[in-house]
């Protein structure tokens, strides 16, 4: 028999959002804004990822910076809206996935340092 040691509400209440930026400087500006607005508890900035994609019918290849944004699931929609408004790209990559499991202390840190219930 499966026994839960934590309340169900805490098991899937966090998410990771991924955003690419054209430079480390832009990534840092976005990260600082997200944290100061309470939309993220922590943002990891991964410099120099290579993105290959099709844009306006042509294959593109760009060096970008990847943001790994830890937040609460109820905040994701507002986070997407904020990034879309503040980002220099016409169509920024902003995607999210649920955090299914993680260190309890770290997940509590994310919940405690992100706005909302």
N, C-alpha and C positions, 0 to 999 in steps of 0.2 A: 504494500500500500504506500502511495506517495504521501509524504508529510511535508507540508510547507513550514519553513522556519521563519519566513518573513511574510508580511501582509502582501496580498496580491497587488495592491495599488503601488507598492514600491518596486515590484519586480520589473515592470516595463514602463517606468515613468520618464526615462531619459532617452535622448536621441543624440546622434552625431550627424552634423550637417557638413557637407563638403562644398567648398567654394574655391574656384581658381581665380587668381588675380594676375595682372600683367607684370607685376614686380613685387619685390619684398617690401618696398616702401608703401605701395598701395595695400598690400596684405596687412602690414602693421597698422595702417590707418583704419582699415576695416575691423581688424581684431580689437583694437582699442575702443572703437565705437561700440562694437557688440558687447564687450564686457562692461563698459561704462553705462550703457543703456539697460543693463540687466538681462540682455537677450542671450548671453552666454556666460558660463562659469569659467571657461578656459578655452583658449584657441591656440592650437599648435600650428606653427608656421613652418611648412616644409618647402625649402627653397629649391628652385630649379627642377621642376618636373617638365617633361616633354609631352605636349598634347597634340594629337593628330586627329583631325576632324574635317568634316565637309561643311563649308560655309559659302553660301551663294553659288553653289554648283562647283566649287573648286576645293581640292584637298589642301588643307592648311597644316602647317607644323610650327608650333610656337613653344618657346620656353616660358613657363609660368611658375607661379608660386601657389602651393596648395594650402588651404586653411582647413584644419580639422577642428570643428566647433562642437563643444559639448554643451548641451542645453537640456531643457525639459520638453517633453513632447507637446504639451499645450502651448508652448511659446513658438514652435516651429513656423507656423503660418506668419506670425508677426516678424520673425527673423527673416523669412524669405522676402517679405514686403520691404523691410528695412534695407537688406542687401541690394535688392533690385533698384531701389531709389538711390542708394549711395555709391553703387559700383560704377566704374567708368565704362564698362561694356554695355552695348545695346541689349544683349541677351546673355547675362551672366549665368554661369553654371551654379546652381544652388540646388543640391539634392540632399535628402536625409534618409537615415535608416535608424530603426529602433536599436537601442542597447538592450540586448536580451539578458545578459548577465554581466557582472562586474564586481570589483572589490566593493563591499558594502560601504566602507568609509569613503571611498571616492565617489560613489553614486550619491551619498548623502551630501558631500561637498558640492556636487553639481546641483542638487535640489536646493541646497541652502544659499547658493550664490547666483541663482537665476530667479528672475522675478516671477510672480504669480503663485498660485496655490500649489 
